[in-house]
């Protein structure tokens, strides 16, 4: 995730990095962690996953190697984070493109 933030910051300015933690309480980071554990660990929590979601109390009880389970509320939070952050990044990119054209 740090690489992604760095690339966005290089293209759109350093303030964009804060979007990843500020927009929708940073649930884009939770989405990133869930995506990685589902794709790379067959849905079993590893230590990296546990570290990535440690700041979110609703995931504190997930044990090492336990199958992760998504519920509707957490899925909604991750979906909203992706949509809202995505929109903000597109708006910022559009603003930068317009600035460069003038």
C-alpha positions in Angstrom: 0.0 0.0 0.0 2.9 2.4 0.7 4.0 2.1 -3.0 0.5 3.0 -4.1 0.5 6.1 -1.8 3.9 7.1 -3.1 2.9 6.9 -6.7 -0.3 8.9 -6.1 1.8 11.5 -4.2 4.3 11.7 -7.0 1.5 12.4 -9.5 -0.9 14.5 -7.5 1.1 16.0 -4.6 2.1 14.8 -1.1 -1.3 15.7 0.5 -2.9 12.8 -1.3 -1.2 10.3 1.1 -3.5 11.5 3.9 -6.5 10.5 1.9 -5.8 6.8 2.5 -6.1 7.2 6.2 -8.6 10.0 6.4 -11.3 9.0 3.9 -13.9 6.8 5.5 -11.8 6.1 8.5 -9.1 4.5 6.4 -11.1 1.4 5.5 -9.3 1.4 2.2 -6.4 -0.1 4.2 -8.8 -2.8 5.5 -9.9 -3.6 2.0 -6.3 -3.9 0.9 -5.6 -6.3 3.8 -8.7 -8.4 3.1 -7.9 -8.5 -0.6 -4.4 -9.7 0.0 -5.3 -12.4 2.5 -8.1 -13.7 0.3 -6.0 -13.8 -2.8 -2.6 -14.8 -1.4 -3.5 -16.8 1.8 -6.7 -18.5 0.8 -8.6 -16.4 3.3 -6.6 -17.4 6.4 -5.3 -14.5 8.5 -1.5 -14.2 8.6 0.5 -11.9 10.8 0.7 -9.2 8.1 -3.1 -9.2 7.9 -3.4 -8.9 11.6 -0.9 -6.1 11.7 -2.7 -4.2 8.9 -6.1 -4.4 10.6 -4.9 -3.9 14.2 -6.2 -0.4 14.5 -9.8 -1.6 13.8 -11.3 -3.1 16.9 -13.9 -5.2 15.0 -11.0 -7.3 13.7 -9.0 -7.7 16.9 -10.4 -11.1 17.7 -9.2 -12.7 14.4 -6.6 -15.3 15.3 -3.5 -16.3 13.3 -4.5 -18.8 10.5 -8.2 -18.3 11.2 -10.4 -18.1 8.2 -11.6 -14.5 7.8 -15.3 -13.9 7.5 -16.9 -10.9 5.9 -20.2 -9.5 7.1 -22.4 -6.9 5.4 -21.4 -4.0 7.6 -17.7 -4.4 7.1 -18.2 -5.1 3.4 -20.2 -1.8 3.2 -17.4 0.1 4.9 -14.8 -1.2 2.5 -17.0 -0.6 -0.5 -17.7 3.0 0.6 -14.0 3.6 1.2 -13.1 2.4 -2.3 -15.8 4.4 -4.0 -15.2 7.6 -2.1 -11.5 7.5 -2.2 -11.6 6.6 -5.9 -13.8 9.6 -6.5 -11.5 11.9 -4.6 -8.5 10.7 -6.5 -10.2 11.2 -9.8 -11.3 14.7 -8.9 -7.8 15.6 -7.7 -6.3 14.1 -11.0 -8.8 16.1 -13.0 -8.0 19.3 -11.1 -4.3 18.7 -11.8 -4.8 18.0 -15.5 -6.9 21.2 -15.8 -4.1 23.1 -13.9 -1.5 21.9 -16.3 -3.6 22.9 -19.4 -3.7 26.5 -18.3 
